[in-house]
Amino acid sequence: MASPIYYGEMTAQLRAFWERLMFPWLSYSNGTFEAPKKMLVTMIYTMNTTPEQAPMTLQNMHNVEMYIGLALGVEVEVLQANNTTQVNNYNIYDFRRRNCRGKKTMARHTLGRRRSKSI
């Protein structure tokens, strides 16, 4: 599953998908989640933050990852792409408050793993 991160959250489409996928797995009798079978899951997040800012940006996703991992009985792998570009040409927009020099070059080289597990 993949989602760009806007304002520290995954897109509404991905959130709705996960909620509808996980809801049938909830047991109201004992408050647990249990999926019908185990599935490996990788979450891919793209964001316009530096690798140093990413942990703060992604803190909202930890609960979703935790519930998915509990329900499936697996550790959720997370890949993140940092410092992604928002526009093709930064020179024609007013980005004075942001340091955009070398943005495309840096974006190509900052795909990193927050947590990893071999699949």
C-alpha positions in Angstrom: 0.0 0.0 0.0 1.3 3.5 -0.8 0.2 7.0 0.1 1.6 10.5 -0.2 1.6 12.2 3.2 -0.3 15.4 3.4 -0.4 17.4 6.7 1.1 14.4 8.6 -1.6 11.9 7.4 -2.1 9.3 4.7 -4.7 10.0 2.1 -8.4 9.6 2.9 -8.7 6.9 0.2 -6.0 4.7 1.8 -7.5 5.3 5.3 -11.0 4.3 4.1 -9.6 1.2 2.5 -7.9 0.1 5.7 -10.9 0.9 7.9 -13.2 -1.2 5.7 -10.7 -4.0 5.3 -10.0 -4.3 9.1 -13.5 -3.7 10.5 -14.7 -7.3 9.8 -11.7 -8.6 11.7 -12.7 -6.8 15.0 -14.2 -9.0 17.7 -16.4 -7.1 20.0 -16.6 -10.0 22.4 -12.9 -9.8 23.3 -11.7 -6.6 21.6 -9.1 -8.3 19.3 -8.4 -8.2 15.6 -7.8 -11.3 13.7 -7.5 -11.6 9.9 -8.6 -14.7 8.1 -5.0 -15.3 6.9 -1.6 -13.8 7.3 -0.5 -11.4 4.6 2.8 -9.5 4.3 2.3 -5.8 4.2 4.6 -3.0 3.1 3.5 0.6 3.6 5.2 3.1 1.3 5.0 6.8 2.2 6.1 9.7 0.1 6.5 13.1 1.7 8.0 16.5 1.3 10.1 16.4 4.5 13.7 15.6 5.2 14.7 12.3 6.6 15.3 14.1 10.0 11.7 15.5 10.0 10.1 12.2 8.9 9.7 10.6 12.3 7.6 13.5 13.5 5.6 13.6 10.3 4.9 9.8 10.4 3.9 9.5 14.1 0.2 9.5 13.1 0.7 6.4 10.9 2.1 4.2 13.8 -1.4 3.4 15.1 -2.6 2.2 11.7 0.6 0.1 11.2 0.2 -1.4 14.7 -3.4 -2.5 14.2 -2.6 -3.9 10.8 0.3 -5.8 12.2 -1.7 -7.1 15.1 -4.6 -8.3 12.9 -2.3 -10.0 10.4 0.2 -11.3 12.9 3.1 -9.8 11.0 5.5 -6.9 11.3 4.5 -4.2 8.8 7.4 -3.0 6.7 7.6 0.7 6.1 9.4 2.4 3.2 9.6 6.2 3.0 10.6 8.5 0.2 11.7 11.9 1.7 12.1 15.3 0.2 9.9 14.6 -2.8 9.3 17.4 -5.3 6.0 19.2 -5.5 6.5 20.9 -8.8 8.7 20.5 -11.9 10.2 24.0 -11.8 10.7 25.6 -8.5 11.9 28.9 -10.2 8.4 29.9 -11.3 6.8 29.6 -7.8 7.3 31.6 -4.6 9.2 29.2 -2.3 11.2 31.8 -0.4 10.4 30.2 3.0 11.7 26.8 1.8 15.2 25.8 0.8 14.6 24.2 -2.6 18.2 24.2 -4.0 19.2 20.7 -5.1 15.7 19.4 -4.4 15.4 17.0 -7.3 18.9 15.7 -6.8 18.3 15.1 -3.1 14.9 13.5 -3.8 16.4 10.9 -6.0 18.8 9.8 -3.3 16.7 9.7 -0.1 14.6 6.6 -0.4 15.1 5.1 3.1 13.7 2.5 5.4 12.3 3.4 8.8 11.9 -0.2 9.7 12.8 -3.2 7.6 12.2 -6.9 7.5 12.9 -9.2 4.6 10.0 -10.2 2.6 
